[in-house]
């Protein structure tokens, strides 16, 4: 587990094949992620794996990381540069959560859940980037599932 060069906190490492075509970027790790040093391993991860499977996307073939590799703290600038480096060579990017999209300059007015978004921060390799809500506990599963199905269709076009 690496330490953040800005604030010294332990960071959650990215997982999945480095040559994956799909990059999933969340906002920040939760307690379970920090404990296991892997993104999306707790309840959010269970929902994400299940819903990606329903959409026909195998999470084991995706690269997964966070914009913030540790809990957000005021004295740290975040890790957007690393997330941008992870995008290189990845034509399909799934941005999870409003905080993640805001970090990439996608304002609420531009936020169209399940529809492609653009950002000056995306490298030219990115063909399609779509924003979805954070993996829901219960109430927003339909919206989450619909957005993932739209993402899957874009990948298969």
Rosetta constraint file for C-alpha pairs under 8 A:
AtomPair CA 1 CA 10 HARMONIC 6.51 0.50
AtomPair CA 1 CA 11 HARMONIC 6.35 0.50
AtomPair CA 1 CA 12 HARMONIC 6.75 0.50
AtomPair CA 1 CA 13 HARMONIC 6.75 0.50
AtomPair CA 1 CA 37 HARMONIC 6.80 0.50
AtomPair CA 2 CA 10 HARMONIC 5.86 0.50
AtomPair CA 2 CA 11 HARMONIC 5.61 0.50
AtomPair CA 2 CA 12 HARMONIC 7.58 0.50
AtomPair CA 2 CA 13 HARMONIC 7.46 0.50
AtomPair CA 3 CA 8 HARMONIC 5.23 0.50
AtomPair CA 3 CA 9 HARMONIC 5.34 0.50
AtomPair CA 3 CA 10 HARMONIC 4.43 0.50
AtomPair CA 3 CA 11 HARMONIC 5.66 0.50
AtomPair CA 4 CA 8 HARMONIC 4.69 0.50
AtomPair CA 4 CA 9 HARMONIC 5.35 0.50
AtomPair CA 4 CA 10 HARMONIC 6.24 0.50
AtomPair CA 4 CA 11 HARMONIC 6.26 0.50
AtomPair CA 6 CA 75 HARMONIC 7.89 0.50
AtomPair CA 6 CA 76 HARMONIC 5.67 0.50
AtomPair CA 6 CA 77 HARMONIC 7.16 0.50
AtomPair CA 7 CA 75 HARMONIC 6.74 0.50
AtomPair CA 7 CA 76 HARMONIC 5.67 0.50
AtomPair CA 9 CA 70 HARMONIC 6.93 0.50
AtomPair CA 10 CA 70 HARMONIC 6.62 0.50
AtomPair CA 11 CA 34 HARMONIC 7.44 0.50
AtomPair CA 11 CA 37 HARMONIC 7.45 0.50
AtomPair CA 11 CA 69 HARMONIC 4.88 0.50
AtomPair CA 11 CA 70 HARMONIC 4.96 0.50
AtomPair CA 12 CA 29 HARMONIC 7.11 0.50
AtomPair CA 12 CA 33 HARMONIC 7.03 0.50
AtomPair CA 12 CA 34 HARMONIC 6.10 0.50
AtomPair CA 12 CA 37 HARMONIC 4.74 0.50
AtomPair CA 12 CA 38 HARMONIC 5.70 0.50
AtomPair CA 12 CA 39 HARMONIC 6.70 0.50
AtomPair CA 12 CA 69 HARMONIC 5.21 0.50
AtomPair CA 12 CA 70 HARMONIC 6.36 0.50
AtomPair CA 13 CA 37 HARMONIC 6.24 0.50
AtomPair CA 13 CA 38 HARMONIC 6.10 0.50
AtomPair CA 13 CA 39 HARMONIC 7.43 0.50
AtomPair CA 13 CA 65 HARMONIC 7.05 0.50
AtomPair CA 13 CA 69 HARMONIC 7.21 0.50
AtomPair CA 14 CA 38 HARMONIC 6.97 0.50
AtomPair CA 14 CA 39 HARMONIC 6.94 0.50
AtomPair CA 14 CA 63 HARMONIC 7.03 0.50
AtomPair CA 14 CA 64 HARMONIC 5.53 0.50
AtomPair CA 14 CA 65 HARMONIC 4.49 0.50
AtomPair CA 14 CA 66 HARMONIC 7.48 0.50
AtomPair CA 15 CA 38 HARMONIC 6.78 0.50
AtomPair CA 15 CA 39 HARMONIC 7.24 0.50
AtomPair CA 15 CA 63 HARMONIC 5.71 0.50
AtomPair CA 15 CA 64 HARMONIC 5.35 0.50
AtomPair CA 15 CA 65 HARMONIC 6.76 0.50
AtomPair CA 16 CA 20 HARMONIC 7.37 0.50
AtomPair CA 16 CA 60 HARMONIC 6.34 0.50
AtomPair CA 16 CA 61 HARMONIC 6.61 0.50
AtomPair CA 16 CA 62 HARMONIC 5.66 0.50
AtomPair CA 16 CA 63 HARMONIC 4.29 0.50
AtomPair CA 16 CA 64 HARMONIC 6.23 0.50
AtomPair CA 17 CA 60 HARMONIC 7.90 0.50
AtomPair CA 17 CA 61 HARMONIC 6.51 0.50
AtomPair CA 17 CA 62 HARMONIC 6.58 0.50
AtomPair CA 17 CA 63 HARMONIC 5.69 0.50
AtomPair CA 18 CA 63 HARMONIC 6.44 0.50
AtomPair CA 19 CA 89 HARMONIC 7.30 0.50
AtomPair CA 19 CA 90 HARMONIC 7.60 0.50
AtomPair CA 20 CA 61 HARMONIC 6.03 0.50
AtomPair CA 20 CA 62 HARMONIC 5.42 0.50
AtomPair CA 20 CA 63 HARMONIC 5.83 0.50
AtomPair CA 20 CA 90 HARMONIC 6.66 0.50
AtomPair CA 21 CA 61 HARMONIC 7.96 0.50
AtomPair CA 21 CA 62 HARMONIC 6.92 0.50
AtomPair CA 21 CA 63 HARMONIC 7.97 0.50
AtomPair CA 21 CA 89 HARMONIC 7.23 0.50
AtomPair CA 21 CA 90 HARMONIC 4.70 0.50
AtomPair CA 21 CA 91 HARMONIC 5.81 0.50
AtomPair CA 21 CA 92 HARMONIC 6.13 0.50
AtomPair CA 22 CA 61 HARMONIC 7.56 0.50
AtomPair CA 22 CA 62 HARMONIC 5.05 0.50
AtomPair CA 22 CA 63 HARMONIC 6.27 0.50
AtomPair CA 22 CA 90 HARMONIC 5.82 0.50
AtomPair CA 22 CA 91 HARMONIC 6.70 0.50
AtomPair CA 22 CA 92 HARMONIC 4.74 0.50
AtomPair CA 22 CA 93 HARMONIC 5.73 0.50
AtomPair CA 22 CA 94 HARMONIC 7.45 0.50
AtomPair CA 23 CA 62 HARMONIC 5.84 0.50
AtomPair CA 23 CA 63 HARMONIC 4.80 0.50
AtomPair CA 23 CA 64 HARMONIC 5.84 0.50
AtomPair CA 23 CA 65 HARMONIC 7.75 0.50
AtomPair CA 23 CA 86 HARMONIC 7.58 0.50
AtomPair CA 23 CA 87 HARMONIC 6.72 0.50
AtomPair CA 23 CA 90 HARMONIC 6.31 0.50
AtomPair CA 23 CA 92 HARMONIC 6.26 0.50
AtomPair CA 23 CA 93 HARMONIC 4.79 0.50
AtomPair CA 23 CA 94 HARMONIC 6.21 0.50
AtomPair CA 24 CA 62 HARMONIC 6.97 0.50
AtomPair CA 24 CA 63 HARMONIC 6.15 0.50
AtomPair CA 24 CA 64 HARMONIC 4.71 0.50
AtomPair CA 24 CA 65 HARMONIC 6.33 0.50
AtomPair CA 24 CA 93 HARMONIC 5.87 0.50
AtomPair CA 24 CA 94 HARMONIC 4.73 0.50
AtomPair CA 24 CA 95 HARMONIC 6.13 0.50
AtomPair CA 24 CA 96 HARMONIC 7.31 0.50
AtomPair CA 25 CA 64 HARMONIC 6.01 0.50
AtomPair CA 25 CA 65 HARMONIC 5.06 0.50
AtomPair CA 25 CA 66 HARMONIC 5.00 0.50
AtomPair CA 25 CA 67 HARMONIC 6.50 0.50
AtomPair CA 25 CA 83 HARMONIC 7.46 0.50
AtomPair CA 25 CA 93 HARMONIC 7.42 0.50
AtomPair CA 25 CA 94 HARMONIC 6.20 0.50
AtomPair CA 25 CA 95 HARMONIC 5.04 0.50
AtomPair CA 25 CA 96 HARMONIC 5.98 0.50
AtomPair CA 25 CA 100 HARMONIC 7.34 0.50
AtomPair CA 26 CA 64 HARMONIC 7.92 0.50
AtomPair CA 26 CA 65 HARMONIC 6.40 0.50
AtomPair CA 26 CA 66 HARMONIC 4.56 0.50
AtomPair CA 26 CA 67 HARMONIC 6.32 0.50
AtomPair CA 26 CA 95 HARMONIC 6.21 0.50
AtomPair CA 26 CA 96 HARMONIC 4.72 0.50
AtomPair CA 26 CA 97 HARMONIC 6.63 0.50
AtomPair CA 26 CA 100 HARMONIC 6.20 0.50
AtomPair CA 26 CA 134 HARMONIC 7.84 0.50
AtomPair CA 27 CA 66 HARMONIC 5.34 0.50
AtomPair CA 27 CA 67 HARMONIC 5.30 0.50
AtomPair CA 27 CA 68 HARMONIC 5.89 0.50
AtomPair CA 27 CA 96 HARMONIC 6.74 0.50
AtomPair CA 27 CA 97 HARMONIC 6.49 0.50
AtomPair CA 27 CA 99 HARMONIC 5.98 0.50
AtomPair CA 27 CA 100 HARMONIC 4.83 0.50
AtomPair CA 28 CA 66 HARMONIC 5.40 0.50
AtomPair CA 28 CA 67 HARMONIC 6.39 0.50
AtomPair CA 28 CA 68 HARMONIC 4.76 0.50
AtomPair CA 28 CA 69 HARMONIC 5.93 0.50
AtomPair CA 28 CA 70 HARMONIC 6.10 0.50
AtomPair CA 28 CA 71 HARMONIC 6.19 0.50
AtomPair CA 28 CA 72 HARMONIC 7.26 0.50
AtomPair CA 29 CA 33 HARMONIC 5.38 0.50
AtomPair CA 29 CA 34 HARMONIC 6.23 0.50
AtomPair CA 29 CA 39 HARMONIC 6.29 0.50
AtomPair CA 29 CA 40 HARMONIC 7.40 0.50
AtomPair CA 29 CA 66 HARMONIC 7.04 0.50
AtomPair CA 29 CA 68 HARMONIC 7.47 0.50
AtomPair CA 29 CA 69 HARMONIC 6.59 0.50
AtomPair CA 29 CA 70 HARMONIC 5.98 0.50
AtomPair CA 29 CA 71 HARMONIC 6.55 0.50
AtomPair CA 30 CA 34 HARMONIC 6.35 0.50
AtomPair CA 30 CA 71 HARMONIC 7.59 0.50
AtomPair CA 31 CA 35 HARMONIC 6.23 0.50
AtomPair CA 32 CA 36 HARMONIC 6.23 0.50
AtomPair CA 32 CA 41 HARMONIC 6.62 0.50
AtomPair CA 32 CA 42 HARMONIC 5.63 0.50
AtomPair CA 33 CA 37 HARMONIC 5.51 0.50
AtomPair CA 33 CA 38 HARMONIC 5.15 0.50
AtomPair CA 33 CA 39 HARMONIC 5.30 0.50
AtomPair CA 33 CA 40 HARMONIC 6.17 0.50
AtomPair CA 33 CA 41 HARMONIC 5.79 0.50
AtomPair CA 33 CA 42 HARMONIC 6.81 0.50
AtomPair CA 34 CA 38 HARMONIC 6.99 0.50
AtomPair CA 34 CA 70 HARMONIC 7.39 0.50
AtomPair CA 36 CA 41 HARMONIC 7.68 0.50
AtomPair CA 39 CA 45 HARMONIC 7.69 0.50
AtomPair CA 39 CA 64 HARMONIC 6.67 0.50
AtomPair CA 39 CA 65 HARMONIC 6.30 0.50
AtomPair CA 39 CA 66 HARMONIC 7.39 0.50
AtomPair CA 40 CA 44 HARMONIC 5.93 0.50
AtomPair CA 40 CA 45 HARMONIC 3.97 0.50
AtomPair CA 40 CA 46 HARMONIC 7.63 0.50
AtomPair CA 40 CA 48 HARMONIC 7.69 0.50
AtomPair CA 41 CA 45 HARMONIC 4.79 0.50
AtomPair CA 41 CA 46 HARMONIC 7.01 0.50
AtomPair CA 42 CA 46 HARMONIC 6.36 0.50
AtomPair CA 43 CA 47 HARMONIC 6.36 0.50
AtomPair CA 44 CA 48 HARMONIC 6.09 0.50
AtomPair CA 44 CA 134 HARMONIC 7.86 0.50
AtomPair CA 44 CA 135 HARMONIC 5.38 0.50
AtomPair CA 44 CA 136 HARMONIC 7.21 0.50
AtomPair CA 44 CA 137 HARMONIC 7.53 0.50
AtomPair CA 45 CA 49 HARMONIC 5.94 0.50
AtomPair CA 45 CA 135 HARMONIC 7.64 0.50
AtomPair CA 46 CA 50 HARMONIC 6.12 0.50
AtomPair CA 47 CA 51 HARMONIC 6.01 0.50
AtomPair CA 47 CA 135 HARMONIC 6.00 0.50
AtomPair CA 47 CA 136 HARMONIC 7.28 0.50
AtomPair CA 47 CA 137 HARMONIC 7.76 0.50
AtomPair CA 48 CA 52 HARMONIC 5.94 0.50
AtomPair CA 48 CA 135 HARMONIC 5.82 0.50
AtomPair CA 49 CA 53 HARMONIC 6.10 0.50
AtomPair CA 49 CA 58 HARMONIC 7.85 0.50
AtomPair CA 49 CA 59 HARMONIC 6.13 0.50
AtomPair CA 50 CA 54 HARMONIC 6.35 0.50
AtomPair CA 51 CA 55 HARMONIC 6.31 0.50
AtomPair CA 51 CA 145 HARMONIC 6.20 0.50
AtomPair CA 51 CA 148 HARMONIC 7.43 0.50
AtomPair CA 52 CA 56 HARMONIC 6.25 0.50
AtomPair CA 52 CA 57 HARMONIC 5.03 0.50
AtomPair CA 52 CA 58 HARMONIC 6.66 0.50
AtomPair CA 52 CA 59 HARMONIC 6.74 0.50
AtomPair CA 52 CA 148 HARMONIC 6.74 0.50
AtomPair CA 53 CA 57 HARMONIC 5.23 0.50
AtomPair CA 53 CA 58 HARMONIC 5.90 0.50
AtomPair CA 53 CA 59 HARMONIC 7.48 0.50
AtomPair CA 55 CA 145 HARMONIC 7.52 0.50
AtomPair CA 55 CA 148 HARMONIC 6.17 0.50
AtomPair CA 55 CA 149 HARMONIC 5.07 0.50
AtomPair CA 55 CA 152 HARMONIC 6.10 0.50
AtomPair CA 56 CA 152 HARMONIC 6.92 0.50
AtomPair CA 57 CA 61 HARMONIC 7.99 0.50
AtomPair CA 57 CA 152 HARMONIC 6.91 0.50
AtomPair CA 58 CA 62 HARMONIC 7.14 0.50
AtomPair CA 65 CA 69 HARMONIC 7.56 0.50
AtomPair CA 65 CA 83 HARMONIC 7.18 0.50
AtomPair CA 66 CA 83 HARMONIC 6.99 0.50
AtomPair CA 67 CA 78 HARMONIC 6.85 0.50
AtomPair CA 67 CA 79 HARMONIC 5.47 0.50
AtomPair CA 67 CA 80 HARMONIC 5.32 0.50
AtomPair CA 67 CA 82 HARMONIC 7.75 0.50
AtomPair CA 67 CA 83 HARMONIC 5.78 0.50
AtomPair CA 67 CA 100 HARMONIC 6.53 0.50
AtomPair CA 67 CA 103 HARMONIC 7.85 0.50
AtomPair CA 68 CA 72 HARMONIC 6.56 0.50
AtomPair CA 68 CA 78 HARMONIC 5.28 0.50
AtomPair CA 68 CA 79 HARMONIC 5.43 0.50
AtomPair CA 68 CA 80 HARMONIC 7.33 0.50
AtomPair CA 69 CA 78 HARMONIC 7.59 0.50
AtomPair CA 69 CA 79 HARMONIC 6.69 0.50
AtomPair CA 72 CA 76 HARMONIC 7.45 0.50
AtomPair CA 72 CA 78 HARMONIC 7.44 0.50
AtomPair CA 79 CA 83 HARMONIC 6.60 0.50
AtomPair CA 80 CA 84 HARMONIC 6.12 0.50
AtomPair CA 80 CA 103 HARMONIC 7.48 0.50
AtomPair CA 80 CA 104 HARMONIC 7.98 0.50
AtomPair CA 81 CA 85 HARMONIC 6.26 0.50
AtomPair CA 82 CA 86 HARMONIC 6.23 0.50
AtomPair CA 83 CA 87 HARMONIC 6.52 0.50
AtomPair CA 84 CA 88 HARMONIC 7.06 0.50
AtomPair CA 84 CA 121 HARMONIC 7.19 0.50
AtomPair CA 84 CA 122 HARMONIC 6.77 0.50
AtomPair CA 84 CA 123 HARMONIC 7.30 0.50
AtomPair CA 86 CA 90 HARMONIC 7.69 0.50
AtomPair CA 87 CA 91 HARMONIC 7.77 0.50
AtomPair CA 87 CA 93 HARMONIC 7.43 0.50
AtomPair CA 87 CA 122 HARMONIC 7.34 0.50
AtomPair CA 87 CA 123 HARMONIC 6.85 0.50
AtomPair CA 87 CA 125 HARMONIC 7.43 0.50
AtomPair CA 87 CA 126 HARMONIC 7.04 0.50
AtomPair CA 88 CA 123 HARMONIC 6.35 0.50
AtomPair CA 88 CA 125 HARMONIC 6.00 0.50
AtomPair CA 88 CA 126 HARMONIC 7.63 0.50
AtomPair CA 89 CA 125 HARMONIC 5.52 0.50
AtomPair CA 89 CA 126 HARMONIC 7.59 0.50
AtomPair CA 90 CA 125 HARMONIC 6.13 0.50
AtomPair CA 90 CA 126 HARMONIC 6.04 0.50
AtomPair CA 91 CA 125 HARMONIC 5.37 0.50
AtomPair CA 91 CA 126 HARMONIC 4.17 0.50
AtomPair CA 91 CA 127 HARMONIC 4.85 0.50
AtomPair CA 91 CA 128 HARMONIC 6.41 0.50
AtomPair CA 92 CA 126 HARMONIC 5.94 0.50
AtomPair CA 92 CA 127 HARMONIC 6.10 0.50
AtomPair CA 92 CA 128 HARMONIC 5.08 0.50
AtomPair CA 92 CA 129 HARMONIC 5.88 0.50
AtomPair CA 92 CA 155 HARMONIC 7.05 0.50
AtomPair CA 93 CA 126 HARMONIC 6.96 0.50
AtomPair CA 93 CA 128 HARMONIC 6.37 0.50
AtomPair CA 93 CA 129 HARMONIC 4.57 0.50
AtomPair CA 93 CA 130 HARMONIC 6.49 0.50
AtomPair CA 94 CA 129 HARMONIC 5.79 0.50
AtomPair CA 94 CA 130 HARMONIC 5.20 0.50
AtomPair CA 94 CA 131 HARMONIC 5.97 0.50
AtomPair CA 94 CA 132 HARMONIC 7.23 0.50
AtomPair CA 94 CA 151 HARMONIC 7.80 0.50
AtomPair CA 95 CA 100 HARMONIC 6.29 0.50
AtomPair CA 95 CA 101 HARMONIC 6.32 0.50
AtomPair CA 95 CA 129 HARMONIC 7.09 0.50
AtomPair CA 95 CA 130 HARMONIC 6.08 0.50
AtomPair CA 95 CA 131 HARMONIC 4.66 0.50
AtomPair CA 95 CA 132 HARMONIC 6.29 0.50
AtomPair CA 96 CA 100 HARMONIC 6.26 0.50
AtomPair CA 96 CA 101 HARMONIC 7.48 0.50
AtomPair CA 96 CA 131 HARMONIC 5.86 0.50
AtomPair CA 96 CA 132 HARMONIC 5.10 0.50
AtomPair CA 96 CA 133 HARMONIC 5.67 0.50
AtomPair CA 96 CA 134 HARMONIC 5.41 0.50
AtomPair CA 96 CA 135 HARMONIC 7.89 0.50
AtomPair CA 97 CA 101 HARMONIC 6.58 0.50
AtomPair CA 97 CA 131 HARMONIC 6.95 0.50
AtomPair CA 97 CA 132 HARMONIC 6.02 0.50
AtomPair CA 97 CA 133 HARMONIC 4.65 0.50
AtomPair CA 97 CA 134 HARMONIC 4.79 0.50
AtomPair CA 98 CA 102 HARMONIC 6.00 0.50
AtomPair CA 98 CA 108 HARMONIC 7.74 0.50
AtomPair CA 98 CA 131 HARMONIC 7.96 0.50
AtomPair CA 98 CA 133 HARMONIC 6.96 0.50
AtomPair CA 99 CA 103 HARMONIC 6.17 0.50
AtomPair CA 100 CA 104 HARMONIC 6.74 0.50
AtomPair CA 101 CA 105 HARMONIC 6.58 0.50
AtomPair CA 101 CA 106 HARMONIC 5.20 0.50
AtomPair CA 101 CA 107 HARMONIC 7.34 0.50
AtomPair CA 101 CA 111 HARMONIC 7.87 0.50
AtomPair CA 101 CA 131 HARMONIC 6.94 0.50
AtomPair CA 102 CA 106 HARMONIC 4.94 0.50
AtomPair CA 102 CA 107 HARMONIC 5.63 0.50
AtomPair CA 102 CA 108 HARMONIC 7.60 0.50
AtomPair CA 104 CA 119 HARMONIC 6.33 0.50
AtomPair CA 104 CA 120 HARMONIC 7.95 0.50
AtomPair CA 104 CA 121 HARMONIC 6.19 0.50
AtomPair CA 105 CA 119 HARMONIC 6.37 0.50
AtomPair CA 105 CA 120 HARMONIC 7.82 0.50
AtomPair CA 105 CA 121 HARMONIC 7.78 0.50
AtomPair CA 106 CA 110 HARMONIC 6.00 0.50
AtomPair CA 106 CA 111 HARMONIC 6.51 0.50
AtomPair CA 106 CA 117 HARMONIC 7.59 0.50
AtomPair CA 106 CA 118 HARMONIC 7.52 0.50
AtomPair CA 106 CA 119 HARMONIC 6.62 0.50
AtomPair CA 107 CA 111 HARMONIC 6.22 0.50
AtomPair CA 110 CA 117 HARMONIC 7.53 0.50
AtomPair CA 111 CA 117 HARMONIC 7.41 0.50
AtomPair CA 111 CA 131 HARMONIC 7.34 0.50
AtomPair CA 112 CA 116 HARMONIC 7.59 0.50
AtomPair CA 112 CA 117 HARMONIC 7.52 0.50
AtomPair CA 112 CA 131 HARMONIC 7.18 0.50
AtomPair CA 113 CA 130 HARMONIC 7.22 0.50
AtomPair CA 113 CA 131 HARMONIC 5.34 0.50
AtomPair CA 113 CA 132 HARMONIC 5.35 0.50
AtomPair CA 113 CA 133 HARMONIC 7.24 0.50
AtomPair CA 113 CA 147 HARMONIC 6.25 0.50
AtomPair CA 114 CA 130 HARMONIC 5.69 0.50
AtomPair CA 114 CA 131 HARMONIC 5.80 0.50
AtomPair CA 114 CA 132 HARMONIC 5.95 0.50
AtomPair CA 114 CA 146 HARMONIC 7.07 0.50
AtomPair CA 114 CA 147 HARMONIC 3.82 0.50
AtomPair CA 114 CA 148 HARMONIC 6.78 0.50
AtomPair CA 114 CA 150 HARMONIC 5.96 0.50
AtomPair CA 114 CA 151 HARMONIC 6.66 0.50
AtomPair CA 115 CA 130 HARMONIC 5.63 0.50
AtomPair CA 115 CA 131 HARMONIC 7.07 0.50
AtomPair CA 115 CA 147 HARMONIC 7.40 0.50
AtomPair CA 115 CA 150 HARMONIC 7.28 0.50
AtomPair CA 115 CA 151 HARMONIC 7.79 0.50
AtomPair CA 116 CA 128 HARMONIC 6.04 0.50
AtomPair CA 116 CA 129 HARMONIC 5.31 0.50
AtomPair CA 116 CA 130 HARMONIC 4.67 0.50
AtomPair CA 116 CA 131 HARMONIC 7.38 0.50
AtomPair CA 117 CA 128 HARMONIC 7.56 0.50
AtomPair CA 117 CA 129 HARMONIC 5.61 0.50
AtomPair CA 117 CA 130 HARMONIC 5.82 0.50
AtomPair CA 117 CA 131 HARMONIC 7.26 0.50
AtomPair CA 118 CA 122 HARMONIC 7.41 0.50
AtomPair CA 118 CA 129 HARMONIC 6.92 0.50
AtomPair CA 122 CA 126 HARMONIC 6.45 0.50
AtomPair CA 128 CA 154 HARMONIC 7.33 0.50
AtomPair CA 128 CA 155 HARMONIC 7.93 0.50
AtomPair CA 130 CA 147 HARMONIC 7.99 0.50
AtomPair CA 130 CA 151 HARMONIC 6.51 0.50
AtomPair CA 131 CA 147 HARMONIC 7.75 0.50
AtomPair CA 132 CA 144 HARMONIC 6.23 0.50
AtomPair CA 132 CA 147 HARMONIC 6.01 0.50
AtomPair CA 132 CA 148 HARMONIC 7.30 0.50
AtomPair CA 133 CA 143 HARMONIC 7.99 0.50
AtomPair CA 133 CA 144 HARMONIC 6.14 0.50
AtomPair CA 134 CA 144 HARMONIC 7.95 0.50
AtomPair CA 135 CA 141 HARMONIC 7.74 0.50
AtomPair CA 135 CA 144 HARMONIC 7.05 0.50
AtomPair CA 136 CA 140 HARMONIC 5.66 0.50
AtomPair CA 136 CA 141 HARMONIC 5.82 0.50
AtomPair CA 136 CA 144 HARMONIC 7.34 0.50
AtomPair CA 137 CA 141 HARMONIC 7.57 0.50
AtomPair CA 140 CA 144 HARMONIC 6.21 0.50
AtomPair CA 141 CA 145 HARMONIC 5.93 0.50
AtomPair CA 142 CA 146 HARMONIC 6.10 0.50
AtomPair CA 143 CA 147 HARMONIC 6.19 0.50
AtomPair CA 144 CA 148 HARMONIC 6.31 0.50
AtomPair CA 145 CA 149 HARMONIC 6.16 0.50
AtomPair CA 146 CA 150 HARMONIC 6.30 0.50
AtomPair CA 147 CA 151 HARMONIC 6.28 0.50
AtomPair CA 148 CA 152 HARMONIC 6.14 0.50
AtomPair CA 149 CA 153 HARMONIC 6.21 0.50
AtomPair CA 150 CA 154 HARMONIC 6.34 0.50
AtomPair CA 151 CA 155 HARMONIC 6.38 0.50
AtomPair CA 152 CA 156 HARMONIC 6.36 0.50
AtomPair CA 153 CA 157 HARMONIC 6.20 0.50
